[in-house]
Amino acid sequence: MLDAIIAGTTDAEVLAELARGKWRSKLAQLQEALDGRVEQHHRLLLRLLLSHIDFLEQTLAQLQLEINEHLRPFEDAMELLMSIPGIQALAAAAILAEIGIDMSRFPSAKHLASWAGLCPGNRQSGGKRLGGATTKGNPYLRAILAEVVWAISHTKNNYLSAQYHRLARRLGKKKAVVAVSHSVLVIIYHVLQSKTPYTDLGADYFDKLDAARIERQHVRRLEQLGYQVTLTPKGAA
């Protein structure tokens, strides 16, 4: 439509008919929006703007080719990271740019999380651990992981998504993002250290944990009351 306007077409109905895809259902609104006065200087400005957009797209394409060339030696590490839900090629490249592929520089996953600023403060009072703010760490890595977690939150049937929604209901979305970012970073550490793709624990992991916890609580309570408890799964009797 913009090319047609630059070429001199002024008929709003003709311009609207050039719409494609979902815009075909909004022809009346398009005709109303395109019905106006377009002078020669408007066409000049549109031509310059479109030329600038073309230039930027070509520049980005050239930069992407150069980036891909530099990433070639890290293809295996990229594949490992992309086995984790929510991590695509761009996020994997950005993560590797921040932490590298050699995890021996970090004594443990906890050290990496601390370096990234994803470890909560250790504030205690009366033997009870209180909530504490995370350290500053690496703001670039934290931002990347937050985007990864946001992508994870829109997925289903995986452990990390279940963890996010479980925490978001109890703590709120912002704290859930930080907590799951920590989990993702720990997974990244072990994936890169072991050179083994991520294996998901499953979306029902927390449900199983809850069932086991409830089972232990009831068994312990019955034993305190003097009973000897033997559990038999339903259908196994």
C-alpha positions in Angstrom: 0.0 0.0 0.0 2.8 2.4 0.8 4.5 1.6 -2.5 1.2 2.3 -4.3 0.9 5.6 -2.4 4.4 6.6 -3.4 3.6 5.7 -7.0 0.8 8.2 -7.0 -2.4 6.1 -6.2 -4.9 8.1 -4.2 -8.1 6.0 -4.4 -8.7 4.7 -0.9 -10.7 1.7 -2.1 -8.0 0.6 -4.6 -5.3 1.0 -1.8 -7.4 -1.0 0.7 -7.7 -3.9 -1.8 -4.0 -4.3 -1.7 -4.3 -5.6 1.9 -3.3 -9.2 2.6 -3.9 -11.7 5.4 -6.0 -10.7 8.4 -6.3 -7.1 7.1 -8.7 -8.4 4.4 -11.3 -8.5 7.2 -10.9 -4.8 7.9 -11.2 -3.3 4.4 -13.8 -0.7 5.6 -11.5 0.6 8.3 -8.6 0.6 5.9 -10.5 2.6 3.4 -11.4 5.2 6.0 -7.7 5.4 7.2 -6.4 5.7 3.6 -8.9 8.4 2.6 -6.8 11.6 2.9 -4.6 14.1 1.1 -1.1 13.0 0.1 1.1 15.6 -1.4 4.4 15.2 -3.2 6.5 16.0 -0.1 4.6 13.2 1.7 5.6 10.7 -1.0 9.2 11.9 -0.8 9.3 11.3 3.0 7.6 7.9 2.6 10.2 6.9 -0.1 13.1 8.0 2.2 11.6 6.1 5.2 11.2 2.9 3.3 14.7 3.2 1.8 16.0 3.6 5.4 14.1 0.6 6.6 15.5 -1.5 3.7 19.0 -0.3 4.6 18.5 -1.3 8.2 17.2 -4.7 7.3 20.2 -5.4 5.0 22.6 -4.2 7.7 21.0 -6.5 10.3 21.1 -9.4 7.8 24.9 -8.8 7.2 25.5 -8.6 11.0 23.6 -11.8 11.5 25.7 -13.6 9.0 28.9 -12.4 10.8 27.5 -13.5 14.2 26.6 -16.9 12.8 30.2 -17.3 11.6 31.6 -16.5 15.0 29.1 -18.9 16.6 30.1 -21.8 14.4 32.7 -23.2 17.0 30.0 -23.2 19.6 27.3 -25.1 17.7 27.4 -28.0 20.1 27.0 -25.8 23.2 24.1 -23.9 21.4 22.3 -27.2 20.8 22.7 -28.2 24.4 21.2 -24.9 25.6 18.4 -25.1 23.1 17.4 -28.5 24.6 16.1 -26.4 27.6 12.5 -25.1 27.2 12.3 -21.4 26.4 15.8 -21.1 25.0 16.0 -20.4 21.3 19.1 -19.6 19.1 19.2 -15.9 20.0 19.0 -16.5 23.8 21.5 -19.4 23.6 24.0 -17.2 21.8 23.5 -14.3 24.3 23.9 -16.7 27.3 27.1 -18.2 25.9 28.4 -14.6 25.3 28.0 -13.9 29.0 29.2 -17.1 30.7 31.2 -19.0 28.0 31.2 -22.8 27.7 33.9 -23.6 30.3 32.1 -24.2 33.5 35.3 -25.1 35.4 35.8 -21.4 36.1 32.8 -21.8 38.5 33.4 -24.2 41.4 29.6 -25.0 41.4 26.2 -24.0 40.1 25.8 -21.9 43.2 28.9 -19.9 42.4 27.5 -19.2 38.9 24.2 -18.2 40.3 25.9 -15.9 42.8 28.0 -14.3 40.0 24.9 -13.8 37.9 23.1 -12.1 40.9 20.4 -14.8 41.1 21.1 -15.8 44.7 18.8 -14.3 47.4 20.3 -12.6 50.4 20.9 -14.8 53.4 19.0 -12.7 56.0 18.0 -14.6 59.2 16.4 -13.7 62.5 15.8 -16.0 65.4 16.8 -19.0 63.3 14.2 -18.2 60.6 15.3 -17.3 57.1 13.8 -14.0 55.9 13.2 -12.8 52.4 16.2 -11.0 50.9 16.9 -9.1 47.7 19.2 -10.6 45.1 22.6 -9.1 44.4 23.3 -7.0 41.3 25.4 -9.6 39.5 25.4 -9.6 35.7 22.4 -7.5 34.5 22.7 -8.7 30.9 22.5 -12.3 31.8 19.6 -11.7 34.3 17.7 -9.9 31.5 18.2 -12.7 29.1 17.1 -15.3 31.6 14.0 -13.2 32.5 13.0 -13.3 28.8 13.6 -17.1 28.7 11.4 -17.5 31.8 8.7 -15.4 30.2 8.7 -17.7 27.2 8.6 -20.7 29.5 5.6 -19.3 31.2 3.7 -19.5 27.9 4.5 -23.2 27.5 2.9 -26.3 29.0 3.7 -29.8 30.0 7.2 -29.2 31.3 8.8 -28.9 34.8 9.9 -25.3 34.5 6.5 -24.1 33.4 4.9 -25.9 36.3 7.5 -24.4 38.7 6.8 -20.9 37.3 3.0 -21.1 37.7 3.3 -22.8 41.1 5.5 -19.9 42.4 3.5 -17.2 40.6 0.3 -18.1 42.4 2.1 -17.9 45.8 4.7 -15.2 45.4 3.6 -13.2 42.4 5.0 -13.1 38.8 8.1 -11.0 39.5 9.5 -13.2 42.2 8.5 -16.3 40.2 10.6 -15.0 37.3 13.7 -14.6 39.5 13.3 -18.0 41.1 12.8 -19.8 37.8 15.7 -17.8 36.3 17.9 -19.3 39.0 16.6 -22.8 38.2 17.3 -22.3 34.5 20.8 -21.0 35.2 21.5 -24.1 37.4 20.3 -26.3 34.5 22.5 -24.4 32.1 25.5 -25.0 34.3 25.0 -28.8 34.5 24.1 -29.1 30.8 27.3 -27.4 29.8 29.4 -29.1 32.4 28.2 -32.6 31.6 27.7 -31.9 27.8 24.4 -33.7 28.1 21.1 -32.4 26.8 18.4 -31.3 29.3 16.0 -34.0 30.5 12.7 -32.7 31.7 11.4 -33.8 35.1 7.8 -33.5 33.8 4.9 -31.2 34.5 3.6 -33.5 37.2 6.8 -33.4 39.2 5.5 -31.1 41.9 2.2 -33.1 42.2 4.2 -36.2 42.9 6.3 -34.4 45.5 3.1 -33.2 47.2 1.7 -36.7 47.2 4.9 -38.1 48.7 4.9 -35.3 51.4 1.3 -35.9 52.4 1.9 -39.7 52.5 4.9 -39.2 54.8 3.0 -36.8 57.1 0.0 -39.2 57.5 2.2 -42.3 58.1 4.3 -40.4 60.7 1.1 -39.2 62.4 -0.3 -42.8 62.6 2.9 -44.1 63.9 2.9 -41.5 66.6 -0.5 -42.8 67.6 0.9 -46.3 68.0 0.0 -47.9 64.7 2.3 -49.9 62.4 1.6 -48.7 58.9 2.1 -50.7 55.7 1.0 -48.9 52.5 -0.2 -50.9 49.6 -0.8 -49.2 46.2 -4.4 -49.3 45.0 -4.9 -52.3 42.6 -1.8 -54.1 43.9 -3.6 -55.9 46.7 
